[in-house]
Amino acid sequence: MRDALGVAIDAAHAAGRVIRDFYGRDVRVGQKGESGPVTEADLAANACIQHLLTTAFPDDGWLSEETADGADRLAKSRVWIIDPLDGTWEFTTGVPEFVVSIGLAVDGTATLGVLYNPITEETFSGIRGEGAWLNQVPIHTSSQAGLASSTFCVSRTEAGKGLLQRFDGVLQLQPMGSVAYKCGLVAAGRYEGLFTHNPRNEWDICAGVALIESAGGRVTDRQGRPYRFNQADPLKQPLVATNAHVHALLLAILNGPGTHSG
C-alpha cells in the first residue's frame, strides 16, 4: 500500500501543477447539468491522473467525476476514486480552498487517500491502519471532546442558501469550499469535524473518508452508517465526519427536531 500511496501522491502533485498553471487565468467554464461547473483545468488534471494511475496499476478499477463511468469497475477489488479538482467554484473565483482528491477503495472500504492543495502546497495523505500525514509529518484528529468548544466546517454553498440556519447558536460553523479539503483539515485536527446537508458522490468523499479514519477520526452518514464505496450508484447520503470524541453528540444534534436532509 505504501507503493500505491507514493504513486498517488506523485499523481496528485502532477495534477496540481496542471491546475496551478490555469489558476488566476480566464478559463472556460462549462456546466455538467446538476453536477455543477467544469473547466479545462478539471479535464486536464483528470487526464494526467488517469494516465499515471492506470499505467502503474492497470488491473485496478477507475471512477472519476470527469470520466464516463463503466460497470467493469464493480467487479474489481481495488478501485481508484478521483475528483481531479474538488472545489471548482473556488478555483474559478480565486479562493484557494480546492484540492486534487485521489482515493483508493479496497473491497468497498476507503483505504488510502491523498488530497493536494496546489496553492497552499498542502499534501494530506493517509493509509487505513497505518496513519495520516500532512507534508509527511504525522497528523491526528483533534482531542476536543465537547460540542461547545468544537468548530465544524461546512459547505459555503449550503450555508449561503440558508440550509444550516437551524444550527445557528447551537454549533460553531466555519463555511468554506471543497468538501475534500475540509476532510483534510479535520484529519489534521484544525477542526473537530464537518457535515453536509446534501448528499455527496463517492469521488467527493472517498479520499477524505480514508484520511480522517486513518487519522483517528470517525465517518458515517447521518444515520450513523459507515460508507461502502465502488457501488453502482456513486451518490452517498450526507456526510458526518469528526474526531473520535464528538461523533455521537453531533449526530444527535443533526438528527434532532427540524431536521430535513436533501
VMD Tcl script that draws the C-alpha trace (Angstrom):
set ca {
  {0.00 0.00 0.00}
  {2.96 2.35 0.55}
  {3.86 1.97 -3.13}
  {0.30 2.90 -4.09}
  {0.45 5.92 -1.78}
  {3.66 7.12 -3.42}
  {2.20 6.88 -6.91}
  {-1.00 8.63 -5.75}
  {0.99 11.50 -4.25}
  {3.03 11.85 -7.45}
  {-0.19 11.89 -9.48}
  {-1.77 14.49 -7.20}
  {1.29 16.72 -7.47}
  {1.40 16.36 -11.25}
  {-2.29 17.26 -11.50}
  {-1.70 20.14 -9.10}
  {0.94 21.59 -11.40}
  {-1.57 21.46 -14.25}
  {-4.20 23.20 -12.12}
  {-1.75 25.83 -10.90}
  {-0.97 26.75 -14.49}
  {-4.65 27.58 -15.02}
  {-5.18 29.33 -11.67}
  {-5.91 33.03 -12.00}
  {-6.38 32.80 -15.75}
  {-9.61 33.30 -17.68}
  {-10.56 29.63 -18.03}
  {-13.58 28.31 -19.90}
  {-16.32 27.19 -17.51}
  {-18.96 24.73 -18.65}
  {-21.85 23.04 -16.87}
  {-22.49 19.34 -16.25}
  {-26.17 19.78 -15.52}
  {-26.86 19.44 -11.79}
  {-23.27 18.30 -11.19}
  {-22.04 21.89 -11.37}
  {-19.24 23.61 -13.28}
  {-16.34 22.02 -15.12}
  {-13.26 23.75 -16.51}
  {-10.28 23.00 -18.72}
  {-8.29 22.51 -15.51}
  {-10.63 19.73 -14.28}
  {-10.31 17.85 -17.54}
  {-6.55 18.28 -17.93}
  {-5.91 17.24 -14.32}
  {-8.15 14.19 -14.76}
  {-6.24 13.07 -17.85}
  {-2.94 13.47 -16.00}
  {-4.07 11.39 -13.00}
  {-5.67 8.72 -15.14}
  {-2.53 8.24 -17.21}
  {-0.27 7.89 -14.18}
  {-2.52 5.61 -12.10}
  {-3.72 3.33 -14.87}
  {-0.16 2.92 -16.14}
  {1.08 1.97 -12.67}
  {-1.94 -0.18 -11.76}
  {-3.55 -1.44 -14.99}
  {-5.70 -4.05 -13.23}
  {-7.37 -1.62 -10.84}
  {-10.78 -0.10 -11.41}
  {-11.44 3.58 -12.06}
  {-14.21 6.00 -11.04}
  {-13.82 9.72 -11.64}
  {-16.13 12.71 -11.73}
  {-14.72 13.65 -15.13}
  {-14.73 10.23 -16.82}
  {-17.68 8.28 -18.22}
  {-18.48 5.53 -15.74}
  {-18.28 1.85 -16.66}
  {-19.78 -1.18 -14.92}
  {-16.49 -3.11 -15.18}
  {-15.20 -1.40 -12.02}
  {-17.86 -3.17 -9.93}
  {-16.03 -6.48 -10.39}
  {-12.71 -5.04 -9.20}
  {-11.33 -5.39 -5.67}
  {-9.28 -2.18 -5.90}
  {-10.81 0.93 -7.42}
  {-9.33 4.42 -7.68}
  {-11.97 7.06 -6.95}
  {-10.99 10.51 -8.19}
  {-12.06 14.11 -8.20}
  {-9.30 15.90 -10.12}
  {-10.41 19.31 -8.83}
  {-12.78 19.35 -5.87}
  {-13.89 22.92 -5.34}
  {-14.22 24.13 -8.94}
  {-16.22 27.21 -7.89}
  {-13.43 28.27 -5.51}
  {-10.85 27.62 -8.23}
  {-12.68 29.82 -10.73}
  {-13.20 32.66 -8.22}
  {-9.63 32.69 -6.89}
  {-10.37 31.23 -3.44}
  {-7.58 28.74 -2.58}
  {-9.88 26.17 -0.98}
  {-9.76 23.34 -3.52}
  {-7.82 20.10 -3.85}
  {-6.92 17.21 -6.06}
  {-8.66 14.23 -4.44}
  {-7.38 10.67 -5.00}
  {-8.90 7.78 -3.04}
  {-8.43 4.04 -3.24}
  {-11.24 1.72 -2.18}
  {-10.38 -1.89 -1.44}
  {-13.33 -4.29 -1.28}
  {-15.64 -1.34 -0.75}
  {-13.64 0.30 2.06}
  {-11.91 3.68 1.69}
  {-8.34 2.54 2.36}
  {-5.99 5.21 1.00}
  {-6.43 8.92 0.50}
  {-4.42 11.80 -0.94}
  {-5.56 15.42 -1.05}
  {-3.36 18.12 -2.54}
  {-3.97 21.85 -2.46}
  {-1.65 23.19 -5.17}
  {-1.91 26.80 -3.97}
  {-1.18 26.30 -0.27}
  {1.04 23.29 -1.13}
  {-0.60 21.09 1.49}
  {-0.39 17.36 0.81}
  {-2.67 15.30 3.06}
  {-2.16 11.54 2.84}
  {-3.26 8.50 4.78}
  {-3.48 4.72 4.80}
  {-6.07 2.95 6.90}
  {-4.37 1.26 9.85}
  {-1.01 2.94 9.21}
  {-1.60 6.64 9.89}
  {-2.02 10.01 8.20}
  {0.38 12.80 7.29}
  {0.43 16.43 6.20}
  {3.51 17.13 4.10}
  {4.98 13.89 5.51}
  {4.50 14.97 9.15}
  {2.13 12.71 11.15}
  {-1.30 14.18 11.89}
  {-4.22 13.17 14.07}
  {-7.77 14.39 14.52}
  {-8.37 16.82 17.37}
  {-8.73 15.75 21.01}
  {-11.61 18.13 21.76}
  {-14.44 16.24 23.47}
  {-17.22 18.82 23.84}
  {-19.51 20.46 21.31}
  {-19.37 23.87 22.96}
  {-15.67 24.24 22.16}
  {-15.81 22.45 18.80}
  {-15.86 24.04 15.35}
  {-17.34 22.29 12.33}
  {-16.53 23.24 8.75}
  {-19.48 23.23 6.38}
  {-20.30 23.99 2.77}
  {-20.16 27.65 1.84}
  {-22.91 26.99 -0.71}
  {-25.19 25.22 1.77}
  {-24.64 27.94 4.36}
  {-25.29 30.66 1.76}
  {-28.61 29.04 0.83}
  {-29.73 29.07 4.46}
  {-29.78 25.27 4.72}
  {-27.86 25.32 8.02}
  {-29.75 28.10 9.81}
  {-31.22 25.76 12.41}
  {-27.73 25.27 13.83}
  {-27.14 28.98 14.48}
  {-26.40 29.39 18.17}
  {-26.15 25.60 18.57}
  {-22.93 24.75 16.73}
  {-19.87 26.79 15.76}
  {-19.75 26.58 11.97}
  {-17.00 27.62 9.56}
  {-18.16 27.79 5.93}
  {-15.53 27.03 3.28}
  {-15.09 25.38 -0.10}
  {-14.37 21.82 -1.22}
  {-15.70 19.02 0.96}
  {-12.48 17.08 0.29}
  {-10.32 19.96 1.54}
  {-12.48 20.18 4.66}
  {-11.82 16.48 5.24}
  {-8.08 17.14 5.13}
  {-8.38 19.94 7.66}
  {-10.40 17.73 10.02}
  {-7.84 14.93 9.66}
  {-5.13 17.43 10.60}
  {-7.03 18.45 13.75}
  {-7.73 22.02 12.68}
  {-11.47 21.48 13.09}
  {-13.41 18.96 15.15}
  {-15.49 17.80 12.23}
  {-17.60 18.55 9.19}
  {-21.04 17.64 7.96}
  {-23.08 18.16 4.81}
  {-26.77 18.87 4.39}
  {-26.97 17.33 0.93}
  {-25.67 14.02 -0.42}
  {-22.21 13.78 -1.95}
  {-20.73 11.49 -4.60}
  {-18.06 8.87 -3.97}
  {-15.42 10.97 -5.72}
  {-16.15 13.88 -3.38}
  {-15.51 11.94 -0.18}
  {-13.58 8.68 -0.71}
  {-10.11 10.12 -0.15}
  {-11.36 12.27 2.73}
  {-13.02 9.34 4.48}
  {-9.80 7.33 4.24}
  {-7.79 10.27 5.59}
  {-10.00 11.06 8.57}
  {-10.28 7.43 9.62}
  {-6.52 6.97 9.16}
  {-6.01 10.00 11.42}
  {-8.11 8.52 14.23}
  {-11.48 10.06 13.39}
  {-14.89 8.64 12.65}
  {-17.01 8.94 9.49}
  {-20.62 7.89 8.86}
  {-23.75 9.10 7.15}
  {-26.49 10.91 9.10}
  {-27.89 7.58 10.29}
  {-24.54 6.54 11.74}
  {-23.84 4.02 8.99}
  {-20.35 3.57 7.52}
  {-19.91 4.11 3.80}
  {-19.31 1.42 1.21}
  {-17.52 2.55 -1.93}
  {-17.40 1.32 -5.52}
  {-21.19 0.97 -5.63}
  {-23.32 1.05 -8.79}
  {-24.84 4.37 -7.70}
  {-21.99 6.66 -6.55}
  {-24.31 9.09 -4.71}
  {-23.93 8.86 -0.93}
  {-26.11 10.06 1.92}
  {-24.98 13.28 3.70}
  {-21.56 13.09 5.35}
  {-20.76 13.35 9.07}
  {-17.03 13.24 9.86}
  {-15.45 14.08 13.20}
  {-12.71 13.35 15.65}
  {-13.14 10.24 17.83}
  {-14.97 12.09 20.63}
  {-17.86 14.21 19.32}
  {-19.41 12.00 16.67}
  {-22.39 10.74 18.66}
  {-23.02 14.22 20.08}
  {-23.04 15.77 16.61}
  {-25.32 13.07 15.19}
  {-27.81 13.76 17.98}
  {-27.89 17.46 17.05}
  {-28.13 16.79 13.32}
  {-30.99 14.31 13.76}
  {-32.90 16.44 16.25}
  {-36.24 18.18 15.66}
  {-36.49 20.14 12.45}
  {-34.00 18.05 10.50}
  {-34.55 17.87 6.75}
  {-31.67 16.49 4.67}
  {-31.72 16.81 0.88}
}
mol new
graphics top color blue
foreach p $ca { graphics top sphere $p radius 0.5 }
foreach p [lrange $ca 0 end-1] q [lrange $ca 1 end] { graphics top cylinder $p $q radius 0.2 }
display resetview
